[in-house]
């Protein structure tokens, strides 16, 4: 879990974090993004202006996308 926290902190320091993320299909308003950290995925949304990252789900790549 420490790798996930470190990756999110590094992402928050980026000027344009979307270049490191994959936009998920079928999620338009707000768009969901996926961050790959080894075998785990973090599903999130990003609010511009104040650089707010909302983490929706953290889980193994096998099962994290089944809820979306």
Secondary structure, 3 states (H helix, E strand, C coil): CHHHHHHHHHHHCCCCHHHHCEECCCCCCCCCEEEEECCEEEEEEEECCCCEEEEEEEEECCCHHHHC
